[in-house]
């Protein structure tokens, strides 16, 4: 069984393993090595759950910043000919997991 961890970043939780690449919410000032909060780890089939966090950390590095898909927001008001269209693209940081 492969080792993995469940980490928390930006209010969301991700299941990661060594070598995985994930998109997380944009990091304002990226560093060479990020340390993510760990909620749970599994090493060699042994599961360790934090209450609420573990003292171990997951180390990752920022690969690049990317933009997500465009979201279209349309508003409409009946009987007044009011229509409005707005688009939004969220920016994400693409990170690679180095060690658990």
C-alpha positions as CSV (number, residue, x, y, z in Angstrom):
1,X,0.0,0.0,0.0
2,X,1.4,3.4,-1.0
3,X,2.1,6.0,1.7
4,X,-0.3,9.0,1.6
5,X,-1.4,12.0,3.7
6,X,-4.4,14.2,4.0
7,X,-3.4,17.8,4.1
8,X,-5.3,21.1,4.6
9,X,-4.7,24.3,2.6
10,X,-7.0,27.2,2.0
11,X,-9.9,25.6,3.9
12,X,-9.8,22.5,1.7
13,X,-8.5,19.0,2.2
14,X,-6.4,17.0,-0.2
15,X,-5.2,13.4,-0.3
16,X,-1.6,13.4,-1.5
17,X,1.4,11.1,-2.0
18,X,5.0,11.7,-2.7
19,X,5.4,13.0,-6.3
20,X,1.8,14.1,-6.7
21,X,1.0,17.5,-8.3
22,X,-2.1,19.3,-7.0
23,X,-3.8,22.7,-7.5
24,X,-4.4,24.7,-4.3
25,X,-5.6,28.2,-3.9
26,X,-3.0,30.8,-4.8
27,X,-0.2,31.3,-2.3
28,X,0.6,35.0,-1.8
29,X,4.3,34.7,-1.3
30,X,5.6,31.3,-2.4
31,X,8.7,29.9,-0.7
32,X,11.2,27.3,-1.9
33,X,9.7,24.7,0.5
34,X,6.1,24.8,1.7
35,X,5.0,23.0,4.9
36,X,1.3,21.9,4.8
37,X,-0.8,21.1,7.8
38,X,-1.3,17.3,8.1
39,X,-4.6,15.8,9.3
40,X,-3.8,12.2,8.7
41,X,-1.0,10.0,7.5
42,X,-0.7,6.4,6.3
43,X,2.8,4.8,6.2
44,X,3.2,1.1,5.6
45,X,-0.5,0.5,6.2
46,X,-0.4,2.2,9.6
47,X,-2.9,5.1,9.9
48,X,-2.2,8.0,12.2
49,X,-5.1,10.5,12.8
50,X,-4.5,13.9,14.3
51,X,-6.7,15.7,16.9
52,X,-7.1,17.9,14.9
53,X,-3.6,18.2,13.4
54,X,-0.5,16.0,13.5
55,X,3.0,17.3,14.4
56,X,4.4,15.9,11.1
57,X,4.3,18.1,8.0
58,X,4.2,17.5,4.3
59,X,6.9,19.3,2.3
60,X,6.1,20.6,-1.1
61,X,7.4,23.1,-3.7
62,X,5.5,25.5,-6.0
63,X,5.8,24.5,-9.6
64,X,3.9,27.4,-11.2
65,X,0.7,29.5,-11.0
66,X,-2.2,28.6,-13.3
67,X,-5.7,29.8,-14.0
68,X,-8.7,27.6,-13.7
69,X,-11.7,27.3,-16.1
70,X,-13.8,30.4,-16.7
71,X,-17.0,30.6,-14.8
72,X,-19.9,32.4,-16.5
73,X,-22.3,34.3,-14.2
74,X,-25.5,35.6,-15.8
75,X,-28.1,37.7,-14.1
76,X,-31.6,38.4,-15.4
77,X,-34.5,40.5,-14.2
78,X,-37.9,39.8,-15.6
79,X,-40.0,42.5,-17.3
80,X,-37.2,45.1,-17.3
81,X,-34.9,43.9,-20.1
82,X,-32.0,43.8,-17.6
83,X,-29.3,41.2,-18.5
84,X,-25.8,41.0,-17.3
85,X,-22.9,38.7,-18.0
86,X,-19.7,38.4,-15.8
87,X,-16.8,36.0,-16.2
88,X,-14.3,34.9,-13.6
89,X,-11.1,32.8,-13.7
90,X,-9.6,31.7,-10.3
91,X,-5.8,31.5,-10.0
92,X,-4.2,28.5,-8.4
93,X,-0.8,27.5,-7.3
94,X,0.4,24.2,-8.8
95,X,2.5,22.4,-6.1
96,X,4.5,19.1,-6.1
97,X,4.7,17.0,-3.0
98,X,8.4,16.3,-2.1
99,X,8.1,14.3,1.2
100,X,5.7,13.2,3.9
